[in-house]
Each structure stands twice: as structure tokens, then as C-alpha cells.
Amino acid sequence: MLMAFLSDIHGNLPALEAAVGNAKARGAGKIICAGDMTGYGPFPNEVCLFLKERRIPAIIGNYDQKAIEVAERGAAAAARMKQKKRKILLWTGAHLDDRSRRYLAGLPERLTLRLPGGHHLLVVHGSPLSRDDAIYPSITRRGLEAKVGGVRPDVLVCGHTHIPFVKRIGGVLLVNCGSAGHPVDGDPRPAYALVCAEAGAVPRGRIVRFEYDRKGTIAALEKTSLPKGLQQDFAEGSKMRFLE
């Protein structure tokens, strides 16, 4: 069984379309989204509709939750954010239609699956602790044990950091599928993860980087009131302009 996991699409419909097409071409029989469909990119509604219409299982991400709160409560929900990040979140909340808000609000916080061979797979956005928690490639066995607590999956899939990696640690196959729409590691190609699970074998995974129509996304950004620096971020595979 070959499965594809993608996360942190962040309103980038051309990248999502390319990721799904790439995964299917490689033989993925199931595709799952680990959250953060919205934010930064110009297509929040289109991304939600794409996933919903294709019945791609998904969980809610931390940015999705913030976007819902802003859509419902207005600017007060983003009052403590830094100026540039606040502008992006307010734009996203204002451009989420009712259908997208209902879709996001109805998503679970995690998914669990039983893989061939009886292996237990857990999909979260940040970590088993919370949507906002982060798992980086430097995590140690002790650090991972603190995050999973009493729930010890054979495969743990996450996103949130936009840093893709696959690592086996303490008997757990740890997969951060990176960002399928807004890479931040200097490589403008988005990423997703493939996980292969077969009876009688230990699950294994790998990261796939792929090309997409970046020019189309950047052209769409130019037509919005989103900060102009985002165009360069998508072109370069960076996010530095919005850390301050």
C-alpha cells in the first residue's frame, strides 16, 4: 500500500493540483492532508473545494483555525500578531466563504489508520501535543517520547514546520511531509511524503519534491492586496520576510 501525505498547502492551488497529480502518477492509492490549507497563498477557497470534492481526508491546521476565528470575530482575533502576519491572516479570513469555513470547522484534529501488517499510523498537524507544536529533524528519541506520550504509533505523520524529513527514531517512522504549497528551506519546489506499508515489512517513507506552475501562483498574488514580498517568497522558497 502506497500512501501520499501532504501538508501546509497555504492557499496554493496550482501546487496542490501538481502534488496530487504527481502522487497518483507514482502509484499512491490514498492521499491525506495534514492541515493548513489556508494562509499566504491567493486560493484559500479553491484549495478547500479541491480537497472536499475529491474526498481527500484532511485534518485542521493551526492556521486554518486562526482563519476561521478571524472570519467569525474580525480583526480582534488577530490583534496580537505582528503587522505583516496580521495583514495576511486578515486577508485570508475575509476571503474565506461560508462553504470553506464550514469545511474547515468540520475537520478533525487528527486521523488514525491501521496499515497493512497491523501498523498504527497517526496523522497530526504539529505534534500529538497540539496543532501549534513543532517536530524538527533534530528531535531526539527522548524528545519524541515526550510528544507522543502514551500513544505510540508505528508511523507518525506531521507538518507545520514546512521542513520535510523522514526519520526512524525509537521504533517510530517519523514523517514530516513539509509544505505542499509554501516551502521555506530555500528550495522553491514544494514537498510531500510517500509512505509504503506492506504486510510482513516495516513501513518506510520518503520525501518527494515536485515542480508546479509558480508563475501562475505569483501572478494571482499580484492581483491581491497581500504583501508584495510574498511573491518573492514563493519564487525563492522562503518565508523570512514574515518572521518579524
C-alpha positions in Angstrom: 0.0 0.0 0.0 1.5 3.3 -1.1 0.1 6.5 0.5 0.8 10.1 0.0 0.8 12.7 2.8 0.8 16.5 2.1 0.5 19.4 4.4 0.7 23.2 4.6 -0.7 24.0 1.1 -1.4 27.5 2.3 -3.7 28.6 -0.5 -1.5 27.5 -3.3 -4.0 25.7 -5.7 -1.5 25.1 -8.6 0.9 23.4 -6.2 -1.9 21.2 -4.7 -3.0 20.1 -8.2 0.6 19.3 -9.1 1.2 17.4 -5.8 -1.9 15.2 -6.2 -1.1 14.5 -9.9 2.5 13.6 -9.0 1.4 11.3 -6.2 -1.1 9.5 -8.3 1.4 9.1 -11.1 3.8 7.4 -8.6 1.1 4.9 -7.7 -0.3 6.4 -4.4 -3.6 4.8 -3.7 -4.6 7.1 -0.9 -3.8 10.8 -0.3 -4.2 12.5 3.1 -3.7 16.2 4.0 -2.2 17.1 7.4 -3.7 20.6 7.6 -3.1 24.3 6.9 -4.9 24.6 3.7 -5.2 28.4 4.0 -3.0 31.4 4.5 -0.3 33.2 2.5 -1.5 31.9 -0.9 -4.2 33.5 -3.1 -6.6 30.5 -3.4 -7.9 29.5 0.1 -11.4 28.7 -1.1 -10.2 26.8 -4.2 -7.9 24.6 -2.1 -10.7 23.7 0.3 -13.1 22.9 -2.5 -10.4 20.8 -4.3 -9.9 18.6 -1.2 -13.6 18.4 -0.4 -14.7 17.5 -3.9 -12.1 14.8 -4.3 -12.8 13.5 -0.8 -9.2 13.7 0.3 -9.2 13.1 4.0 -7.8 16.1 5.9 -7.3 17.5 9.4 -7.4 21.1 10.5 -4.2 23.0 10.9 -3.3 25.9 13.3 -3.6 28.5 10.5 -6.9 27.1 9.4 -8.2 27.6 13.0 -6.9 31.2 13.1 -8.5 31.9 9.7 -11.9 30.7 11.0 -11.6 32.8 14.1 -10.8 35.9 12.1 -13.6 35.2 9.7 -16.0 35.0 12.6 -14.7 37.6 15.0 -12.9 40.0 12.7 -9.7 41.9 13.4 -9.8 41.4 17.2 -8.9 37.7 16.6 -5.5 38.9 15.2 -4.8 41.8 17.5 -1.6 40.3 19.0 0.1 39.4 15.7 2.9 41.3 14.0 1.8 43.7 11.3 2.7 41.7 8.2 1.4 38.4 9.5 -1.7 40.1 10.7 -2.4 41.5 7.3 -2.1 38.1 5.7 -4.4 36.5 8.2 -7.0 39.2 7.9 -7.0 38.9 4.1 -7.4 35.1 4.4 -10.2 35.4 6.9 -12.0 38.0 4.8 -11.7 35.8 1.6 -13.0 32.6 3.2 -16.5 31.9 2.0 -19.1 30.2 4.2 -18.6 26.8 2.5 -14.9 26.9 3.2 -15.4 27.9 6.8 -17.9 25.1 7.4 -15.5 22.6 5.7 -12.5 23.6 7.8 -14.6 23.8 11.0 -15.8 20.2 10.4 -12.3 18.7 10.1 -10.9 16.6 12.9 -7.6 17.4 14.7 -6.0 14.0 14.0 -6.5 10.9 12.0 -5.6 7.3 12.9 -5.3 4.5 10.4 -4.5 0.8 10.6 -2.0 -0.1 7.9 -1.3 -3.5 6.3 0.5 -5.6 8.8 -1.4 -4.1 11.6 0.8 -1.0 11.9 -0.7 2.0 13.6 -0.5 5.4 11.8 -1.2 8.7 13.4 -1.6 12.0 11.4 -1.4 15.3 13.3 -0.6 18.8 12.2 2.0 20.0 14.6 2.6 17.1 17.0 0.4 14.8 19.2 0.6 17.6 21.8 -1.1 20.3 19.8 -1.6 21.9 16.3 0.9 24.6 17.3 3.7 22.3 18.5 6.6 21.5 16.1 8.7 18.5 15.3 12.0 19.3 13.6 14.6 16.9 12.1 16.8 17.4 15.2 14.3 15.7 17.5 15.8 13.1 19.8 14.2 9.8 21.0 13.6 11.4 24.4 12.0 14.4 22.8 9.7 12.3 20.6 8.6 10.2 23.6 7.6 13.4 25.4 5.4 14.4 22.5 3.7 11.1 21.8 3.0 10.3 25.5 1.1 7.1 25.9 0.1 7.0 22.3 2.9 5.3 20.4 2.2 4.9 16.7 4.3 2.9 14.3 4.1 5.8 11.9 3.7 9.4 12.9 3.0 11.9 10.1 3.0 15.7 10.7 3.6 19.0 9.0 3.5 22.6 10.4 7.2 23.4 10.2 7.5 23.3 6.4 10.7 21.3 6.8 10.4 17.9 5.2 12.1 14.8 6.5 11.8 11.1 7.2 13.5 9.7 10.3 13.2 6.4 12.2 13.5 7.0 15.9 12.7 4.8 18.8 10.9 2.4 16.6 8.7 5.1 15.1 8.8 6.1 11.5 8.6 9.9 11.8 7.4 11.7 8.7 7.2 15.5 8.3 5.8 16.0 4.9 7.0 19.6 4.7 4.9 22.0 2.7 3.0 21.2 -0.5 2.4 24.8 -1.2 4.8 27.2 0.6 8.3 25.8 1.0 10.7 27.7 3.3 14.0 25.9 3.0 15.3 27.8 0.0 14.1 25.2 -2.5 11.0 26.6 -4.2 9.8 23.2 -5.1 7.0 22.1 -2.7 7.2 18.7 -1.0 5.0 15.8 0.1 5.7 12.4 1.6 5.2 8.8 0.3 4.7 6.0 2.8 4.8 2.4 1.8 3.2 -0.2 4.1 3.1 -3.9 3.4 2.2 -6.9 5.4 5.4 -8.5 6.8 7.5 -5.4 6.3 8.4 -2.4 8.3 6.8 0.8 6.9 9.1 3.1 5.0 8.8 6.6 3.7 10.5 9.2 1.6 10.1 12.9 0.6 9.2 13.9 -2.9 9.9 17.4 -4.3 8.0 18.5 -7.3 7.6 21.3 -9.8 4.5 23.3 -10.3 3.2 26.5 -12.0 4.9 29.0 -9.7 4.4 31.8 -12.2 0.6 31.2 -12.0 0.6 31.5 -8.3 2.8 34.6 -8.3 0.6 36.2 -11.0 -2.5 35.5 -8.8 -0.8 37.0 -5.8 -0.1 40.2 -7.8 -3.8 40.7 -8.2 -4.5 40.6 -4.4 -3.7 43.1 -1.6 -1.5 40.6 0.1 2.0 41.9 0.9 4.2 42.1 -2.2 7.1 40.3 -0.5 5.1 37.1 -0.7 5.6 36.9 -4.4 9.4 36.7 -3.9 8.9 34.2 -1.0 7.0 31.8 -3.3 9.6 32.3 -6.1 12.6 31.6 -3.7 11.1 29.0 -1.4 11.5 31.3 1.7 9.4 32.8 4.4 11.9 35.2 6.0 10.0 38.4 5.3 7.3 37.5 7.7 9.2 36.4 10.7 9.3 39.9 12.0 
